[in-house]
Amino acid sequence: MQDIEYGHVKIKLNEILEAKNISINKLAYRSEMQRSQIRKYCKNEVQRLDISILARLCYSLECTLEDLIEYVPLRNN
């Protein structure tokens, strides 16, 4: 069975933190999450998105889900 490429989901947490000038430590405190977990989201190293974590991040950062994640379709060249 051949793998089919569908594109990917990009987590834009790092960009939001930079734009709002918020550190990972401050976000960890606000969202009651571990820094290591936030770092994984910042580096797009998460395999499965947890909707409760996404809600927590949106609440803590005062942003929308659309601000936080983006679907990047596959580009066929």
Secondary structure as GFF3:
##gff-version 3
##sequence-region A 1 77
A	DSSP	beta_strand	8	11	.	.	.	ID=ss1
A	DSSP	alpha_helix	13	20	.	.	.	ID=ss2
A	DSSP	alpha_helix	24	31	.	.	.	ID=ss3
A	DSSP	alpha_helix	35	42	.	.	.	ID=ss4
A	DSSP	alpha_helix	51	61	.	.	.	ID=ss5
A	DSSP	alpha_helix	65	68	.	.	.	ID=ss6
A	DSSP	beta_strand	69	72	.	.	.	ID=ss7
###
